[in-house]
Amino acid sequence: MREIKAVVGGKLSIKDNVEEIYEKRVTPYGNGAKIDAQKKYIGKRVFVIVLKDGGV
């Protein structure tokens, strides 16, 4: 069962079969951008969460 709750400016709660959570930096790629991931994740469904600046 998938349950995702997010509140703008608040906390995020994900209840699902999560395999891994990791942090990456978005980098330029042509006229767009990309996020590098390991080859084992090709074809997997993912969520991308964009954080406001001001973090680490």
N, C-alpha and C positions, 0 to 999 in steps of 0.2 A: 504494500500500500504506500502510495506516495503522498507525502504531506509537506508542503513548503509554505512557511509563513514569513513574510517580510514586512516590516513597517519602515517607511521612509524616515531616516534619521534614528532608527532604533536597532533592535537586535534581529538576527536572522536565525531561524530554526529550520533544520532539514531533518526529516525522518524518512530515511530510505536506505537502500543497500549501498552505502558509500564505500567505494574501494579505496580511495585515497584523496586527501586534500593537500594541495601544494600551492606555493606562491610563485608566480612568474611575472616578468615585466613585459608589457606589450611593446613590440619593436616595429619600426617602419618596414613596409614590404611593398615596393612599387608605389601605387597611389593609395594603398590601404595600410593595414597593420596586421600583425600576426602574434600569436602566442605559441612558443615552442612547447612541444609535449613529446614524451617518449613514444617510440614506434609502437609499443604494445597497446597504445590507446587509439590507434587508427581504427576508425569505424565505430568507436564508442560514443555514446551520448554524454554530453558534458554541459555544465552550467558555467557561465562566465559572470563573475560579480565584479563590477567596476566600483572601486573605492574613491572617495573624494581625496584630493591632495591634502597634505598636512600630516600624513602618517610617517613611517620610518623612511 
